[in-house]
Amino acid sequence: MLRIRRLFDIFGQRIPRIITPTPTVPRLIQRIFPTIMSTPSSQEPASAKRSRAESPEADAQQTKSKAEDATTKRAKNEEDATTKRAKNEEDGDEEQHHFLRESDVGITQFVTAGWDGFDAIIKHRFSDFFVNEIDPSGNVVRLTSYYDAVDPTPPMSEEQKEIASLNVPEDAALAFDAAFVKLAEILGEEDSARIRKLLESEDDEQRSFVLDRELDKSQRKNVYSVTNNFLPTQVKCETVDGKLEFIRRSTNNRSNNTQGGAPQRRAGRGQQWAHDGDFCYFVMQKENHDTMDVLFQIARCLRSTTRSFGMAGTKDKRGITVQRCSAYRIDHKRLIGASRNLKGARLGNFSYGPQELKLGDLSGNRFQIILRHVKGADEQSLGPVLEGIRQTGFINYYGMQRFGTQSISSHSVGIAVLKADWQAAVELILKPRPGDRKEVRQARQVWSEQKDARAALALMPQKAALAEFSVLQAFSRKGNENNAASAFAAVPRNLRLMYVHAYQSYIWNAATSQRLARFGIAGPVIGDLVIKAPGFSAKVSSEPDATPSTNGGEGSADVSSRIEPTLVTARNIKQFTIYDVVLPLPGWAVTYPEHEVKNVYIDLMKQDGLSPFGLGKHPLKEYKLAGAYRHMVIKPRDFEYEWMRYNDDALPLARSDSDAIEGKHLPESIEFGEHVALKLNFDLPSSAYATMLLRELMRQETAAGHQSKLSGKAGL
């Protein structure tokens, strides 16, 4: 309730016309504070406008009747929903608050005014959401072959050149005979024959032969070269008191040489590395799987570990995504074999190089998104809006994926972490909430009612709730449910940092909304901070080094050097555009705007018991936040769109890279199809969220819960 009142205090001020506030906040405030705001009874719902706009001229009377029925039904549903909400609020029922809303995390503004938006379903199928990584050179990463490899022969060392000049036969018997021809040239026929007789003998009492004369350094080197390369499993050669001793190896060692005189190593992990560079690069396409899940599968197939693999960024689970990965000293042929056994993924386009891929080694992502069941818009009405996004862009909010999907958001835990209130942090992580799967719900309930960590742990699925599982496991092992600090420390580091980064993101979203509400979108104002917009190039962003999450390729962290902003003054204001304006993520090392938005940071964090100037005082080093900068408004690159009609929601409307390899046809629009879809293609920088572009276009909640409801209403 305090958070809602605070949002009203901050966002309920007069909004300039050029920015259109989302209707979510007024509706939410009116539900809770009915005496503060009221909705004019004469205002027509947007849904009714859309129904009227869609009515065809032909058969007008029938359409009118249907529209009236629909309006009556909607009105009744809205009335029922209002009654139910009032009852829920009276009873303290949280059932209507399963999921976060955009307004809960500071997302309230739009770039363009005068557009009501339209209804459509995002990610009805995972194949409605495609992400292709863009490499540091600006090239879209594609999977084009399962088998091709760019594998140039590496340059040979002097030793390798010398070995190659020996011309060791591949056949073991031929190599054996050739060895003694070489030894005869160095030692003479007699000594060469004596060594051969020793190796062919099975007399265990006579296992060695010592040359009766000393050799110079060059001669000894040549002898070693022959024995090591022609007879590696038959004889061991040593220098004793300046004289060479030839020792016959055991029968077991001799029998291992079945591939000729050259040293043969077992294929697999011990295989001799013969590639130009220690890393094998490959392209990975995955479908409806987490990036790390697929890497675990590969490691398991190869009896390796995930530490052998590198990647430029994580990608969303629910989608078809294509990205580059690297593998340390793993031959591409082994990866091809592993690829055949992967679930929901394929590998290909192999090559070699000297550097491991690291987080941030990308410049952006190419998105292809299918919006199904489009209602309230058509090609004519939506054309100007699409062109507006192409030309003007959208607000670079942190999307809902950053904060989780349920009623207890990640940034709420982040507040407790930044206050070093470990008890509050673990209680928020384990707190029961609506919308959980059955096993997780039962485990939370056991903890809530009994505080029995072992009983709750037995019910908690590790993969579905890693943070919760880690906390309960730590409590169980320590045998002390009161050691909250130790239990929270057991949560994997990337998840622990995710909580505090989510809080930074929440503050940034709220501050951005206020900057736009107070000063508009026309351009910079005096007191703003600016960094020239970098476009699509790697490692130039002012974003912090953040821990990756399964964002879907959206909002992946940029790994970059810090770039200091410039303060906008009356003298330099004409040098910058709105696309250069940045706002800080709170931290001890950042500068804040020199206008009233600075107080937004102070006031918001004060109500959480924090200060933007105290984030370097945490008792633990990893939670001392330096902060960073993020551009406020961005434009997509290569923005394209296509209207499609279709009949079957079970069929894909786009083709993946693997589909193209396998010769599958590109889905086409059906002229008189029952349903309408809009296909969008565009590029975004690696720190941007595609769902925020969709929000600007559709004026629709992008929260997962809202999309699930839309799918349910459509009967999907």
Disulfide bonds with the S-S distance in Angstrom:
none
